[in-house]
């Protein structure tokens, strides 16, 4: 069976570019404006380095941006995104916590915080963070958060809530393969074989070459579907 992993949506570069920089206030002093420009330059250099595959250099630039302008939630989220993707989960958690403390409406940072918790097995904390992401009025990718919320409930054996979360994800994005696959696993264990089969078939047919698509085909062959 495939291992369950939290989803990080569009990848590292996508995590770094989900928010726009807030323009400087007209009443800012010259020094404040210079700091903002310096931080923005470092941030943009970090994003470019990441896109070029130079992760260490990119992280250094993003850290510089956060140090120059520590009250900018975007920069802390960006640093956290890199740390999350290189497996430094406690450090990533710290950065995401800073981001949401600075901006309590930052849905993507709440999602990322939930993922940092989940990677450490802190499932209750992950659930809380994912729910806060979903509670935000402006959020463009709630389906991924619902999917991860399903993982967290599943890890705690809260199957009814996990099923509801996976179904919510699929209602928003019917082609979300991880939700189809893991909902299939959940339904199979509940003895709801026909429903499970339909979701395994969807995972297989939507992404036959992916890991979960192949796993779904294996499950279907095992239960006599022919894969």
Secondary structure, DSSP 8 states (H G I E B T S, - for coil): --------TTHHHHHHTSS------TT--HHHHHHHHHHHHHHHHHHHHHHTT-HHHHHHHHHHHHHHTTT-HHHHHHHHHHHHHTT-HHHHHHHHHHHHHH-TT-HHHHHHHHHHHHHTT-HHHHHHHHHHHHT-SS-S-HHHHHHHHHHHHHHTT-HHHHHHHHHHHHHH-TT-HHHHHHHHHHHHHTT-HHHHHHHHHHHHHH-TTSHHHHHHHHHHHHTTS--
